[in-house]
Amino acid sequence: MKIVVCVKQIAALGDEVEFTEDERDVDPDFLDHALNEWDSYATEEALRVREASSNGEVVVVTVGDEESEEAMRRALAMGADRGVRIWAEELAGADPITVARALAEVVRAESADLVLTGVQSSDAVQAATGTALAELLGLPRVAVVTKLELGDGNATVHRELEGGLVDVVEVDTPCLLTIQTGINEPRYATLRAIKQAEQKEIDVREPGDLGAPAARVRRMFVPPRGEGAEMIDGDAAAIASRIKELVGEKMA
């Protein structure tokens, strides 16, 4: 069984932030980088599926520059077999749809039995890449998966719904699943595994036709501080009446 896991190196803000001169991105000096949390769970789930089948291959794929290889090597140290990095200058700051287009060509060429992504990334929090990728690949998709059981040509998955509800779905394979945190406990990489991962060659590829960007960043800025919150006391009727007044004032 071949499993492709799409991973991302995320950029985490520190306590302070400054923007680039064009105000379209955060100054890199104010960012810390790491493997996206959701993607670590997706990688772990892929490794467990491979181990349960006693054979197979786990391939991690990312879109990013050379610095993103640090996150890939974390996945390789966990036990992934190969890594593929996709990069071209036009992918810098790309929107989720463009990233999905870049991933689609590579993932399709792998002819995977299962494609896993994290539900979302902790920096952009759009939860769009996995959905777009499934559409581009023509694969059935199940989102926010909290349990996975593979059968013969199908998979039974539990997906998280609002309010603590769980939806149990049977889906034909190959398919794409977006993995939720908590589905498992990601393993720690040993020092030996980390050193071995540093020696693995990562396959670097250029993307095909990316098409027109789906979105562009016009400006980034820190929102101005307001006057603060107003605490409303009283019974439900009094609170509702005051909220109505406040909304009327803002809309006037």
Secondary structure, 3 states (H helix, E strand, C coil): CEEEEECCEEEEECCCCCECCCCCCECHHHEEEEECHHHHHHHHHHHHHHHHHCCCEEEEEEECCHHHHHHHHHHHHHCCCEEEEECCHHHCCCCHHHHHHHHHHHHHHHCCCEEEEECCCCCCCCCCHHHHHHHHHCCCEEEEEEEEEECCCEEEEEEECHHHCEEEEEEECCEEEEECCCCCCCCCCCHHHHHHHHHCCCEEECCCCCCCCCCCCCCCCCCCCCCCCCCCCCCHHHHHHHHHHHHHHHHC
